[in-house]
Amino acid sequence: MNVVQPEIITDLQGETVVKSFLEFLDTFVLPDEEGRPSEDRVRYYHQQAEHIKHNEQTTLHIDFRHLAQAERYELSDTIVSEFYRFEPYLRRAVQNF
């Protein structure tokens, strides 16, 4: 009896969301008083992840305004327009972070 294996389909846009969101988490710094990111500042989400790890918590809170500040308008628009489609990809990005 031949069993047909299902074809695995990759959601390319979902994979792009993972990559872009990981880049955002890895590089975001709070802007200085003039609204510009400063290279010598602590990477915000790295600091949050360390806090979560130290306190044995499980939730990383993302401020959606940070996506807009980081000029990730395409990513933020994509997340807003199809959140439920991309939620598993966002979760995977956070787990890989």
Buried (B, 14 or more C-beta within 10 A) or exposed (E): EEEEEEEEEEEEEBEBBBEBBBBBBEEBBBBEEEEEBEEEEEBBBBEBBEEBEEEEEEEBEBEEEBBEBBEBEEBBEBBEEEEEBBEEBBEBBBEEB
